Amino acid sequence: MSKKSLELIDEALQFVFGYASHIDEWIIIKKEMLKALAPEERKLFSTRHPLTKRQMTNDLERSLAEKWSTLSGRPVVFTEDGKQGTTPT
């Protein structure tokens, strides 16, 4: 993961926070960030599990969620199987 990619991802986080600071659900934050990024940066995000189709978070996403929480002052909610919680899977 290059330094430039990390900078672009951080810029996308700031951009999305500018219009969606009231959002706390990770999946919505992630979707909005992916819209703002080029394919090279999008590929650094996790994908769904091929068999179960459940969302999986990686270290980058957990780091971004922590930054979002710091900016918003609220915990980010990770949703799994329709249940809400604040702990990523």
C-alpha positions as CSV (number, residue, x, y, z in Angstrom):
1,M,0.0,0.0,0.0
2,S,1.6,3.2,-1.1
3,K,1.8,6.4,0.8
4,K,-0.1,8.2,-2.1
5,S,-2.9,5.7,-1.8
6,L,-3.2,6.2,1.9
7,E,-3.3,10.0,1.4
8,L,-6.0,9.6,-1.3
9,I,-8.1,7.4,1.0
10,D,-7.7,9.9,3.9
11,E,-8.8,12.7,1.6
12,A,-11.8,10.6,0.6
13,L,-12.7,10.1,4.3
14,Q,-12.5,13.9,4.9
15,F,-14.6,14.6,1.7
16,V,-17.3,12.1,2.8
17,F,-17.3,13.4,6.4
18,G,-17.9,16.9,4.9
19,Y,-21.4,15.9,3.8
20,A,-22.2,12.8,5.8
21,S,-20.9,13.6,9.3
22,H,-24.2,12.5,10.8
23,I,-23.8,8.9,9.5
24,D,-22.4,6.3,11.9
25,E,-23.0,3.0,9.9
26,W,-19.7,1.7,8.5
27,I,-21.3,0.2,5.4
28,I,-22.7,3.5,4.3
29,I,-19.5,5.4,5.0
30,K,-17.5,2.7,3.1
31,K,-19.9,2.9,0.1
32,E,-19.6,6.7,-0.1
33,M,-15.8,6.5,0.2
34,L,-15.6,3.9,-2.6
35,K,-17.6,6.2,-4.9
36,A,-14.9,8.9,-4.4
37,L,-11.9,6.7,-5.0
38,A,-10.2,5.3,-8.1
39,P,-10.0,1.5,-8.6
40,E,-6.4,1.3,-7.4
41,E,-7.5,2.6,-3.9
42,R,-10.8,0.7,-3.9
43,K,-9.1,-2.6,-4.2
44,L,-7.5,-2.0,-0.7
45,F,-10.9,-2.3,0.9
46,S,-12.3,-5.6,2.0
47,T,-14.9,-7.6,0.0
48,R,-17.7,-9.9,1.0
49,H,-16.9,-13.4,2.0
50,P,-17.4,-15.5,-1.2
51,L,-19.6,-18.2,0.5
52,T,-21.5,-16.4,3.3
53,K,-21.6,-13.0,1.6
54,R,-21.0,-11.4,5.0
55,Q,-19.1,-8.1,5.2
56,M,-15.6,-8.5,6.4
57,T,-13.5,-5.6,7.6
58,N,-9.7,-5.4,7.3
59,D,-7.1,-3.4,9.2
60,L,-7.4,-0.4,6.9
61,E,-11.1,-0.2,7.4
62,R,-10.9,-0.5,11.1
63,S,-8.3,2.3,11.1
64,L,-10.6,4.5,9.0
65,A,-13.5,3.8,11.3
66,E,-11.4,4.9,14.2
67,K,-10.6,8.2,12.4
68,W,-14.3,8.7,11.6
69,S,-15.2,8.1,15.3
70,T,-12.6,10.7,16.3
71,L,-13.9,13.2,13.8
72,S,-17.6,12.6,14.7
73,G,-17.2,12.0,18.5
74,R,-19.4,8.9,18.1
75,P,-18.6,5.2,17.6
76,V,-19.0,3.7,14.1
77,V,-21.6,1.0,13.9
78,F,-20.6,-2.3,12.1
79,T,-23.7,-4.2,11.0
80,E,-23.7,-8.0,10.6
81,D,-26.6,-10.1,9.6
82,G,-29.1,-7.3,10.4
83,K,-27.7,-7.0,13.9
84,Q,-26.0,-3.8,15.0
85,G,-22.9,-3.6,17.1
86,T,-19.8,-1.4,17.5
87,T,-17.3,-4.2,17.2
88,P,-16.0,-5.1,13.7
89,T,-15.9,-8.8,12.7
